[in-house]
Amino acid sequence: MKLQNFLRQGASFGLLGAVLAISPITAIAQEVTGTLGSPGATAPIDGKQLPPPPPPFGGVIKEKASESTPWWAPRVVPPKGAPNVLLIMTDDQGFGAPSTFGGVVPTPAMDRIANQGLRFTNFHSTSLCSPTRAALITGRNHHSVGFGVVGEISTGFPGYDSIIPVDKGTIGTILRDNGYATSWFGKDHNTPSFESSQAGPFNQWPTGMGFEYFYGFVGGDASQWEPNLYRNTTAIYPFEGNPGWNLTTAMADDAIQHMRQLKELAPDKPFFVYYVPGGTHAPHHPTPEWVKKIGDMHLFDEGWNKVRETIFANQQRLGIMPENAKLTPWPKDLPEWESLSLEQKKLYIKQADVYGAYLAYTDNEIGRVIQAVEDLDELDNTLIIYIGGDNGASAEGMLDGTPNEFTTFNGIPVPVKDQFLWYPFWGSGRTFPHFAAGWAWAMDTPFKWVKQVPSHFGGTAQGVAMSWPGHITDLGGIRRQFHHVIDIVPTILESTGILQPDAINGVKQSPVEGVSMMYAWDKANADAPSARKTQYFEMLGNRAIYNDGWVAATTPATTPWKLSTAAPPDVITGYNWELYNVKDDPTQFDDLAAKMPDKLKEMQAIFYSEAAKYNVLPLDNSTLARWNTPRPDLTAGRTEFNYSGELSGVPKSAAPSILNKSYTITAEVEIPDGGAEGMVVTEGGRFGGYGLFLSKGEFGFGKGKVVFLYNLLDLKRTVWEGPELEPGKHTIVFDYKSEGPGLGKGGTGVLSVDGKEVATNSLEHGTPITFPEDESFDVGLDTRTGVALVEYRYDAPFKFTGKIDKLTFELK
């Protein structure tokens, strides 16, 4: 029955209106399908109010069911012709890394989408992970949705608190309530750290943001071998007892199975799959097969300067960069390749090979997901958007790279000679590796700067490939219009014929701040002016403004590869400004600030106007110091914590923090006949943390010894050892007195059993900023990786085989 007949009968389905929104694709009025009131009837909604209000009952109710007429509300479906949407984004990739945009690393899956559609070469992110992701799923600027920085360093201001306001609903909610099956695979960096425990709340987990199914990890990064993995809101451990398991493949498997299941159960229901793997964010964790494959290609043997020249030549050959583009100069703060020692070159090539393998491996698994769409006969009906990274390539490995990224986050460089201890198994589960900063600069060719830097395109430029057979017909075309990550949501909405809602769950919605990119699909519009005229950028106090082909930008005052707690310059007066005409100078090569001071002032005024509009103020350029900012987490104000039995998977935001303070851990335990072993309490794992446990022993000897082990970032392990515990009740106390105050100060710890001191030892340094964020606090077992390496080594989950009557933490 046609919609107009339905309305003439006096019934209404939600806010359908006289005629549904006209789809820009089908350009026809939508229809109710099936017999109105029957169980099989379907209809789209106008989408102004989500979820739609229930329609009035359209049947007849009398005293007897036999004299009454049943009636079912039509099931909500998207507008006719609305496609599936596969939204893909990789992590920390760098504009010049993939072959699709001139890179030396083969990315055939991205090439496939570009060749079947378009390359967008002037598309931009926010320059940092979770801010870009928040902007991507909401269509609003990152400060507008509380993500002016990554959530781990959130502060108590509207633009920086990591809380997405309820008046800024996500694309997941909009598509779900319009009849899509919605899912999220991979990285969730948009759940506030203080809401990431089992206690919730769960409204800002993927399942609370409109995504009906989630399979991935929560936080900035995760081991691909032993990740902090969730299905919906439940932690899962598929890697236990499964050697060779890797999340990059497992995630593709899960997404493929999910799409196949959807199409078997509801073949006419379109899907929205948000696919965001961990690659290529550290840790670089490809499989050994991919490391060998890329290593054998010798892509990086000539070093970062030559690789950069090769990438730029490829970009000009492919038309990624116009003929007038110039390769920006190599920075003085980074060494030239030819100045390096043979030892440095050998290490850095290994780092790059593993990174390249991770990128190629990630793209390969994305290719499997795309192929699955084709195998389901859905490729022609699927809009695929493949974004190459959420920011520029990362220099967070510091100048020399690192076998453990958490050394960087704690401000500790690892000398080259020491890194060779991990060289033979770089990229395996025994490392949490990152490459040297020189590679990050090279992967952002032809631009200046890297991740964290929003003022220059090296931090924000992302290559985008986009295809939809039959709708994007300029196959292999290149588009140079300026666009931003907030433009993806309006592009999806226009392509599906779905309007932004006026209200979600009764809350009036603020306007989406992006603009659709669909105008650029038509070959006739290949050279059309950019629909986006103005866009601000800000991260960690560094800032820029784009306006109609001009960019004004601050000169970065601090470098991402030199993280420190030193006081930064004044956030307003401590920065120089640069000026570029990016219509004629797309790589920001020629600084015109000195020649055009009036234009610079005009641009600066536009920046501060935009900053006031989008919650950018107050500006804050502190970095590592913000890690320890008080936040509304579950431990705020508490100095005593009590546990019993077994508890696992608790994120650090909900755990007692022993960093930079004195503390006492008291465990009251019962040992059964025959003795016991296992973890009493731990936080962290192989790459940093501590554990209080009873030893496993070897060949029946040494089992049940009381041990406290402190792992300083996989660089040094300090052990306190006590006696084997006999059957019965015992009290174990570990009392630590810090030499603080101050970050990373050492101290002295005393281990006691049943009131008797059994071991005293000292730490020269403690962990200053953070234990690994992808590990957890566990009582009675140890999930994921163990803190011990050789001495007292054990295998997770290393469950405690006695009984924990009471476990107490006292923080001094």
C-alpha positions in Angstrom: 0.0 0.0 0.0 1.4 3.4 -0.9 2.2 5.8 1.8 -0.3 8.4 0.7 -3.1 5.8 0.9 -2.0 4.9 4.4 -2.2 8.6 5.4 -5.6 9.1 3.8 -6.9 6.4 6.0 -6.1 8.6 9.0 -3.3 6.5 10.4 0.3 7.7 10.9 3.6 6.0 11.5 5.7 8.1 13.7 6.7 11.3 12.0 6.4 9.9 8.5 4.7 13.1 7.2 2.8 13.5 4.0 5.7 12.4 1.9 8.9 10.9 3.2 12.2 12.6 2.6 13.2 12.4 -1.0 16.4 10.3 -1.4 19.0 12.2 -3.4 19.9 8.9 -4.9 16.6 7.5 -5.9 14.7 10.8 -6.1 11.4 9.1 -5.5 8.9 9.1 -2.7 9.2 6.2 -0.3 6.5 3.6 0.1 5.1 1.4 2.7 5.7 -2.1 1.5 3.4 -5.1 2.2 -0.1 -4.9 3.6 -0.4 -2.2 6.1 -1.0 -3.6 9.6 0.3 -7.1 8.6 3.4 -8.5 10.3 5.4 -8.1 7.1 4.7 -4.4 6.5 7.8 -2.1 6.4 8.2 1.6 6.1 10.9 4.2 6.4 10.5 7.1 8.8 11.3 10.8 8.3 13.8 10.4 11.1 13.2 13.8 12.8 12.6 12.1 16.1 14.7 9.0 17.2 13.5 6.5 18.1 10.2 7.3 16.3 7.1 7.6 18.5 4.9 4.6 18.4 2.1 4.9 15.8 -1.5 4.7 17.0 -3.1 1.3 16.8 -4.7 0.9 13.4 -6.8 -2.2 14.0 -10.1 -2.8 15.8 -10.5 -3.8 19.5 -13.7 -5.2 20.8 -14.6 -7.5 23.7 -13.8 -10.6 21.8 -10.7 -11.3 19.9 -12.8 -13.1 17.3 -14.6 -9.8 16.6 -11.4 -7.7 16.7 -8.8 -6.9 14.0 -5.1 -7.2 14.8 -2.6 -4.6 13.6 1.1 -4.5 13.5 3.2 -1.3 13.2 5.3 -1.4 10.0 8.9 -2.4 10.7 11.3 0.5 10.3 13.5 0.2 7.2 15.9 2.8 5.5 14.8 4.7 2.4 14.6 2.7 -0.7 18.0 2.4 -2.4 20.0 3.1 0.8 23.3 1.2 0.6 25.2 -0.8 3.0 28.0 1.3 4.5 31.5 -0.1 5.3 33.5 2.6 7.0 37.2 1.7 7.4 39.9 3.6 9.2 43.4 2.5 10.1 45.5 3.9 12.8 48.7 6.1 12.9 49.3 5.2 9.2 50.7 8.4 7.6 49.6 9.9 4.3 52.6 8.7 2.3 52.8 5.1 3.7 50.3 3.1 1.5 50.9 2.4 -2.2 47.6 4.0 -2.9 49.0 7.4 -2.1 52.5 6.8 -3.4 54.0 4.8 -0.5 56.4 1.9 -0.8 54.2 -0.5 1.2 51.8 -2.5 -0.9 48.2 -1.9 0.1 46.2 -3.7 -2.6 42.9 -3.5 -0.7 43.0 0.3 -0.6 44.2 0.3 -4.2 41.1 -1.7 -5.1 38.7 0.8 -3.6 40.6 3.7 -5.1 40.6 2.1 -8.6 36.8 1.3 -8.3 36.1 4.8 -7.0 38.0 7.9 -6.0 41.0 9.1 -4.2 40.6 12.2 -2.0 44.0 13.7 -1.5 43.2 16.8 0.6 41.3 15.2 3.5 42.2 15.9 7.1 42.0 14.6 10.6 42.5 16.2 14.0 46.1 14.9 14.4 45.4 12.6 17.3 43.5 9.3 17.8 40.4 9.6 19.9 39.7 13.2 18.8 39.5 12.1 15.2 37.4 9.1 16.1 34.9 11.2 18.1 34.6 13.6 15.2 34.2 10.8 12.7 31.3 9.1 14.4 29.5 12.3 15.3 30.1 14.7 12.4 31.1 17.4 14.8 34.4 19.0 15.7 36.4 17.1 18.3 36.2 19.9 20.9 32.4 20.0 20.3 32.1 16.4 21.5 34.6 16.6 24.5 37.6 15.2 22.8 40.0 18.1 22.4 42.7 15.5 23.4 42.9 11.8 23.9 40.7 10.6 26.8 43.6 9.4 28.9 44.6 13.1 29.5 41.1 14.6 29.6 40.5 17.6 31.8 37.4 19.2 33.3 36.4 21.6 30.5 33.6 21.0 28.0 36.0 20.6 25.1 38.3 18.3 26.9 36.3 16.0 29.3 36.0 13.0 26.9 32.2 13.0 27.3 30.2 13.1 24.1 27.2 15.3 24.9 23.7 13.8 24.5 22.8 16.5 22.0 25.4 15.2 19.6 24.2 11.7 18.6 26.4 9.3 16.6 26.0 8.0 13.1 25.5 4.6 14.7 22.4 5.8 16.6 21.0 7.5 13.5 21.4 4.6 11.2 20.3 2.0 13.8 17.1 3.8 14.5 16.4 4.2 10.7 16.6 0.4 10.3 20.3 -0.4 9.8 22.2 -3.2 11.5 25.1 -1.4 13.1 28.4 -2.8 14.3 31.8 -1.7 15.4 35.0 -3.7 15.0 38.4 -2.8 16.5 39.6 0.2 18.4 37.2 2.0 20.8 39.1 5.1 22.0 36.0 7.0 22.8 34.9 5.4 26.1 36.0 7.7 28.9 38.8 6.0 30.8 36.9 6.6 34.1 33.9 4.7 32.6 35.7 1.7 31.2 35.3 -0.8 34.0 32.7 -3.5 34.7 30.8 -1.0 36.8 30.0 1.2 33.8 28.1 3.3 33.0 27.9 1.8 29.4 26.2 4.6 27.6 29.5 5.7 26.0 30.7 2.2 25.1 30.0 1.3 21.4 26.8 -0.5 22.3 25.6 2.6 24.1 26.4 4.8 21.1 24.2 3.1 18.6 26.4 0.2 17.6 24.4 -3.0 18.3 27.5 -5.3 18.2 31.1 -4.5 19.3 34.2 -6.7 18.9 37.4 -4.9 19.8 39.5 -3.3 22.4 39.0 -0.2 24.6 41.7 2.4 24.8 44.5 3.9 22.8 46.3 0.7 21.8 46.5 -3.0 22.5 48.7 -6.0 21.9 47.6 -7.8 18.8 48.8 -11.1 20.3 47.1 -10.7 23.8 44.7 -7.8 23.6 42.3 -6.4 26.1 39.4 -7.7 24.0 35.7 -7.3 24.4 32.6 -8.7 22.8 30.0 -5.9 23.5 30.9 -5.1 27.2 32.3 -8.5 28.2 36.0 -9.2 28.3 37.1 -12.3 26.3 40.4 -14.2 26.0 40.4 -16.2 22.7 44.2 -16.1 22.6 44.6 -18.3 25.8 45.9 -21.7 24.7 45.9 -20.6 21.1 49.4 -19.9 19.9 49.7 -17.8 16.7 46.3 -16.1 17.3 46.4 -12.5 16.2 43.7 -9.9 16.6 44.2 -8.4 13.1 43.0 -11.7 11.6 40.5 -12.6 14.3 38.8 -9.2 13.9 38.4 -9.8 10.1 37.0 -13.3 10.8 34.5 -11.9 13.3 33.4 -9.1 10.9 33.0 -11.5 8.0 31.0 -13.9 10.1 28.8 -11.1 11.4 28.0 -9.8 7.9 27.3 -13.3 6.7 25.0 -13.9 9.6 23.1 -10.7 9.0 22.5 -11.4 5.3 21.4 -15.0 6.0 18.9 -13.9 8.7 17.8 -10.6 7.2 18.9 -10.3 3.6 17.1 -7.1 2.9 18.4 -5.3 6.0 21.4 -3.0 5.1 24.4 -3.0 7.4 26.7 -0.3 8.7 30.0 -1.8 9.6 32.5 0.6 11.3 35.9 -1.2 10.9 38.8 0.3 12.7 41.8 -2.1 13.3 44.7 -1.3 15.6 47.2 -1.2 12.7 49.5 0.7 12.4 49.5 2.1 15.9 52.1 0.7 18.2 52.6 -2.0 19.1 53.6 -3.1 15.6 52.4 -6.7 15.7 52.3 -8.4 12.3 52.6 -12.2 11.9 56.1 -13.6 11.2 55.0 -14.5 7.6 54.3 -10.8 6.9 57.6 -9.7 8.5 59.5 -12.0 6.2 57.5 -11.0 3.1 58.1 -7.3 3.6 61.7 -7.8 4.8 62.5 -9.8 1.7 61.3 -6.8 -0.4 64.0 -4.5 1.1 61.7 -1.5 1.0 63.5 0.5 3.6 67.2 -0.5 3.2 68.1 2.9 1.7 66.9 4.8 4.7 64.3 7.4 5.5 65.7 10.2 3.3 65.8 8.1 0.1 62.4 6.5 0.9 60.9 9.9 1.3 62.2 10.9 -2.2 60.8 7.7 -3.7 57.4 8.3 -2.2 57.3 11.9 -3.4 58.2 10.8 -7.0 55.5 8.2 -6.8 53.0 10.8 -5.6 53.7 13.1 -8.5 53.7 10.2 -11.0 50.2 9.1 -9.7 48.8 12.6 -9.6 48.4 12.4 -5.8 50.5 15.6 -5.7 50.2 18.2 -8.5 53.2 19.2 -10.5 53.8 22.4 -8.6 54.0 20.7 -5.2 57.4 20.8 -3.5 58.9 18.2 -1.1 59.3 19.9 2.2 62.8 20.0 3.8 64.0 17.4 6.2 64.0 18.8 9.8 67.2 19.7 11.6 66.0 17.9 14.8 66.1 14.5 13.1 69.3 12.9 11.9 70.0 12.4 8.2 70.3 8.7 7.3 73.9 8.9 6.1 74.9 10.3 9.5 73.9 7.1 11.3 76.1 4.3 12.4 75.8 0.8 11.0 74.3 -0.4 14.2 71.6 2.3 14.1 70.8 1.6 10.5 70.4 -2.1 11.1 68.0 -1.5 14.0 66.0 1.2 12.3 65.6 -1.0 9.1 64.2 -3.8 11.3 61.8 -1.4 12.9 60.6 -0.2 9.5 60.3 -3.7 8.1 58.0 -4.7 11.0 55.9 -1.5 10.6 55.6 -2.1 6.8 54.6 -5.7 7.5 52.0 -4.5 9.9 50.5 -2.1 7.4 50.5 -4.7 4.6 49.0 -7.3 7.0 46.3 -4.9 8.1 45.4 -4.0 4.6 45.3 -7.7 3.6 42.8 -8.4 6.3 40.7 -5.4 5.3 40.8 -6.9 1.8 39.3 -10.1 3.1 36.4 -8.1 4.6 35.9 -6.3 1.3 36.0 -9.6 -0.6 33.4 -11.0 1.8 31.1 -8.1 0.9 31.5 -9.1 -2.8 31.0 -12.8 -2.0 27.7 -11.9 -0.3 26.8 -10.2 -3.6 26.6 -6.9 -1.8 29.5 -5.0 -3.3 27.4 -3.0 -5.8 25.1 -2.0 -3.0 27.8 -0.9 -0.6 29.4 2.5 0.0 33.0 1.8 1.1 35.0 4.6 2.7 38.6 3.6 3.5 40.5 6.3 5.5 44.2 5.8 5.7 44.9 6.6 9.3 43.3 8.7 12.0 46.3 11.1 12.1 49.8 11.4 10.8 52.4 8.7 11.3 53.5 8.5 15.0 56.9 9.7 16.3 56.0 8.4 19.7 58.8 5.8 19.4 61.2 8.8 20.2 64.4 9.3 18.3 65.6 5.7 18.4 62.4 3.7 18.5 61.6 1.4 21.4 60.9 -2.3 22.1 58.1 -1.1 24.5 56.0 1.9 23.7 55.3 2.5 27.4 58.9 3.6 27.9 57.9 6.6 25.7 54.8 7.4 27.8 56.9 7.3 30.9 59.5 9.6 29.3 62.3 7.0 29.2 64.4 6.5 26.0 65.9 3.1 25.4 69.5 3.2 23.9 70.1 1.6 20.6 72.5 -1.0 22.0 70.0 -2.1 24.6 67.3 -2.5 21.9 69.3 -5.2 20.3 68.2 -7.5 23.2 64.8 -7.5 21.5 66.0 -7.4 17.9 65.6 -11.2 17.1 61.9 -11.2 18.0 60.9 -7.6 17.1 57.1 -7.5 16.5 56.4 -10.7 18.4 54.4 -10.9 21.6 57.7 -10.4 23.5 57.8 -6.8 22.3 55.5 -3.8 22.3 57.5 -2.0 19.6 57.5 1.4 17.9 59.8 2.7 15.2 62.2 5.7 15.3 60.8 9.2 14.7 62.6 9.6 11.3 60.4 6.9 9.8 57.3 8.8 11.0 58.4 11.9 9.2 59.1 9.9 6.0 55.7 8.2 6.2 54.0 11.6 6.1 55.7 12.6 2.8 55.5 15.2 1.3 54.4 17.2 4.4 56.1 18.5 7.5 55.5 17.1 11.0 53.8 14.0 12.4 51.0 12.8 14.7 50.0 15.2 17.5 50.8 18.2 15.3 47.6 19.8 13.9 49.2 22.9 12.4 50.9 21.1 9.5 49.5 18.5 7.1 52.0 15.9 8.2 49.8 15.6 11.3 46.4 15.8 9.7 46.5 14.7 6.0 44.9 11.3 5.4 44.5 9.6 2.1 40.9 8.5 1.5 39.6 6.0 -1.0 35.8 5.9 -1.6 33.7 3.6 -3.9 30.1 2.8 -4.6 29.6 1.0 -7.9 27.0 2.7 -10.1 27.1 5.9 -8.1 30.8 6.8 -8.2 31.6 6.4 -11.8 34.8 8.4 -12.4 36.8 5.2 -11.6 40.3 6.0 -10.4 39.6 9.7 -10.3 41.4 12.1 -7.9 39.7 14.8 -5.9 41.7 17.7 -4.4 38.8 19.5 -2.5 39.6 20.3 1.1 37.7 18.1 3.5 37.8 17.1 7.1 36.8 14.0 9.1 33.6 15.6 10.2 32.4 15.5 6.6 32.0 11.7 6.6 28.8 11.6 8.6 26.9 14.1 6.3 28.3 12.1 3.3 26.8 8.9 4.7 23.5 10.6 5.5 23.1 12.1 2.0 24.0 8.8 0.4 21.4 6.9 2.4 18.7 9.5 2.1 18.5 9.8 5.9 18.2 13.2 7.6 19.9 14.3 10.7 17.3 14.0 13.5 15.9 16.9 15.3 15.8 14.9 18.6 17.3 11.7 19.9 15.7 10.2 23.0 13.9 13.4 23.6 17.0 15.6 23.4 17.1 18.3 20.8 20.2 17.7 18.6 22.8 20.3 17.7 23.5 20.6 14.0 26.1 18.3 12.4 29.1 20.5 11.7 30.5 18.7 8.6 29.5 19.0 5.0 28.8 16.2 2.5 31.4 15.2 0.0 29.0 13.7 -2.4 29.1 16.7 -4.7 32.6 15.7 -5.6 31.6 12.2 -6.9 30.4 13.5 -10.2 33.2 13.8 -12.8 31.8 17.1 -13.8 32.6 18.4 -10.3 36.2 17.0 -10.3 37.6 20.6 -10.1 34.6 22.2 -8.2 35.4 24.5 -5.3 35.6 22.9 -1.9 32.3 22.8 -0.1 34.2 23.2 3.1 35.4 26.8 3.4 36.8 27.0 6.9 38.2 24.5 9.4 40.1 25.1 12.6 42.8 22.7 14.1 44.0 22.5 17.6 45.8 19.9 19.7 47.9 20.4 22.9 48.0 24.1 22.3 49.4 23.9 18.8 46.9 25.3 16.3 46.0 26.3 12.7 43.1 27.7 10.7 42.1 26.8 7.1 40.0 29.4 5.3 39.3 29.3 1.5 42.7 28.1 0.4 44.8 29.7 3.1 46.3 28.2 6.2 47.7 30.1 9.2 49.6 27.8 11.7 51.7 28.0 14.8 55.2 26.7 14.7 55.3 23.7 17.1 57.1 24.7 20.3 57.6 21.1 21.4 58.3 17.9 19.5 56.3 14.7 19.7 59.5 12.6 20.0 60.7 14.5 23.0 57.9 14.0 25.6 58.9 15.5 28.9 57.4 17.1 32.0 59.3 20.4 31.3 57.2 23.5 31.4 56.0 24.4 27.9 56.0 28.0 26.6 53.1 30.4 27.2 50.3 28.9 25.2 49.3 32.3 23.6 52.5 34.3 23.4 55.1 31.5 23.2 54.3 30.5 19.6 55.4 31.9 16.2 52.8 31.8 13.4 53.3 30.7 9.8 51.1 31.5 6.7 50.6 29.4 3.6 48.6 29.7 0.4 47.8 26.0 0.0 45.9 26.4 -3.3 49.3 27.1 -4.9 51.5 25.5 -2.2 49.8 22.2 -1.1 52.6 21.0 1.0 53.1 24.2 3.1 56.5 24.8 1.7 56.6 28.6 1.4 55.9 30.5 4.6 54.4 33.9 3.7 53.9 35.3 7.2 56.7 37.9 7.0 55.4 39.1 3.6 51.7 39.2 4.4 51.3 40.3 8.1 47.8 41.7 7.5 46.6 38.4 6.0 48.1 36.5 9.0 46.2 38.7 11.4 43.0 38.2 9.5 43.5 34.4 9.7 44.4 34.5 13.4 41.2 36.4 14.1 39.2 33.7 12.3 40.9 31.0 14.4 39.9 32.6 17.7 36.4 33.1 16.4 36.1 29.4 15.6 37.8 28.4 18.9 35.1 30.3 20.9 32.4 28.7 18.8 33.5 25.1 19.2 34.7 24.7 22.9 38.4 25.0 22.0 39.1 27.4 24.9 40.8 27.3 27.3 44.0 26.4 25.4 46.3 24.0 27.2 49.7 22.9 25.9 50.8 20.6 28.8 51.4 17.0 27.7 52.7 14.3 30.1 51.7 16.3 33.1 48.0 15.9 32.1 48.2 12.1 32.7 47.9 12.7 36.4 45.0 15.2 36.3 42.3 14.3 38.7 39.2 12.8 37.0 35.9 11.5 38.2 37.0 7.9 38.3 35.9 5.2 40.7 39.0 5.6 42.8 38.9 9.4 43.3 39.5 10.3 47.0 39.9 6.7 48.1 42.9 5.5 50.1 41.7 2.1 51.1 40.5 -0.7 48.8 39.2 -4.1 49.9 38.8 -7.3 47.8 38.2 -11.0 48.3 37.9 -14.0 46.0 38.5 -13.4 42.3 38.2 -10.2 40.3 39.7 -9.7 36.8 39.9 -7.3 33.9 39.7 -4.1 35.9 41.2 -1.1 34.0 43.7 1.2 35.8 41.1 3.9 36.2 39.2 1.7 38.6 42.2 0.2 40.3 44.3 1.4 43.3 47.2 3.3 41.8 50.5 2.6 43.6 52.5 5.0 41.3 54.6 7.8 43.0 53.4 7.0 46.5 53.9 4.8 49.6 51.5 2.0 50.0 50.8 -1.3 51.9 49.2 -4.4 50.4 47.9 -7.0 52.9 46.6 -10.4 51.8 44.9 -12.8 54.2 45.0 -16.2 52.5 44.2 -19.8 53.2 46.5 -22.5 51.8 45.0 -26.0 51.2 46.7 -29.3 51.9 49.4 -29.9 49.3 50.2 -26.2 49.1 49.1 -23.5 46.6 50.4 -21.4 43.7 49.1 -18.5 41.7 48.5 -14.8 41.5 47.1 -13.0 44.5 47.1 -9.5 43.0 48.6 -7.8 39.9 48.4 -4.8 37.7 50.2 -4.6 34.4 52.1 -7.4 32.7 55.1 -8.1 30.5 55.8 -4.5 29.7 55.5 -3.0 33.2 53.6 -3.6 36.4 53.7 -5.6 39.6 52.5 -8.9 41.1 52.1 -10.5 44.5 51.9 -14.3 44.0 52.9 -17.8 45.2 55.5 -19.3 42.9 54.7 -22.0 40.4 58.0 -23.8 40.9 59.7 -26.2 38.6 59.4 -30.0 38.6 57.7 -30.0 41.9 60.4 -27.8 43.6 60.0 -24.2 44.8 56.2 -24.2 44.6 54.3 -21.9 46.9 57.0 -19.3 47.7 55.7 -15.8 48.5 57.0 -13.4 45.8 56.5 -9.7 45.1 57.8 -8.7 41.7 58.1 -5.1 40.3 58.6 -4.9 36.6 60.0 -1.5 35.5 58.8 -1.3 31.9 60.4 -4.6 30.9 63.8 -2.9 31.5 64.4 -4.2 35.1 62.6 -6.6 37.4 63.1 -6.4 41.2 62.1 -9.3 43.4 61.2 -9.8 47.0 61.1 -13.5 47.9 59.6 -15.2 51.0 59.2 -18.8 52.2 56.9 -21.5 50.9 53.5 -21.3 52.7 52.3 -24.3 54.7 48.6 -25.3 54.7 46.5 -23.0 56.8 45.8 -19.3 57.2 48.5 -16.7 56.5 48.9 -13.0 56.3 51.2 -11.5 53.7 52.1 -7.8 53.8 54.1 -5.8 51.3 54.9 -2.4 52.7 56.5 0.2 50.4 57.9 3.6 51.4 58.6 6.0 48.5 61.5 8.4 48.5 59.1 11.0 46.9 57.4 13.3 46.3 58.0 13.4 42.6 57.5 11.3 39.5 59.4 8.0 39.2 61.1 8.2 42.6 62.6 5.0 44.1 61.9 3.6 47.5 62.2 0.6 49.8 59.8 -2.3 50.1 59.5 -4.9 53.0 57.8 -8.2 52.5 56.4 -9.9 55.6 54.7 -13.2 56.3 52.7 -13.7 59.5 54.2 -10.7 61.1 57.9 -11.6 60.3 60.0 -9.6 57.8 61.3 -12.0 55.1 62.7 -9.7 52.4 63.8 -6.1 52.0 64.8 -4.6 48.7 64.9 -1.2 47.0 63.8 0.3 43.8 66.2 2.9 42.2 63.2 4.2 40.1 59.5 3.6 40.1 57.2 3.9 37.0 56.5 7.6 36.7 53.4 8.0 34.6 51.5 4.8 33.7 51.5 1.1 33.6 50.5 -0.4 30.2 47.0 0.8 29.5 46.0 -2.4 27.7 46.7 -4.5 30.8 44.4 -4.7 33.9 44.2 -5.1 37.6 43.4 -8.7 38.6 42.8 -10.4 42.0 43.2 -14.2 42.2 44.5 -14.6 38.6 46.5 -12.8 35.9 44.8 -12.1 32.6 46.7 -11.5 29.4 50.5 -11.3 30.1 52.6 -12.0 33.2 54.9 -9.6 35.0 57.7 -12.2 35.3 59.9 -13.0 32.4 62.5 -15.7 33.4 62.7 -15.9 37.1 59.4 -17.0 38.5 57.9 -17.2 35.1 54.3 -18.5 34.8 51.6 -18.7 32.2 48.4 -16.7 32.3 45.8 -17.0 33.8 47.9 -18.4 36.7 44.9 -18.7 39.0 45.4 -18.7 42.8 44.7 -22.2 44.0 44.3 -21.2 47.6 41.6 -18.8 49.0 41.8 -15.1 49.3 39.8 -14.1 52.4 40.7 -10.5 52.3 43.0 -8.3 50.2 43.6 -4.7 51.3 45.4 -1.8 49.7 46.3 1.3 51.8 47.6 4.2 49.8 49.7 6.7 51.7 
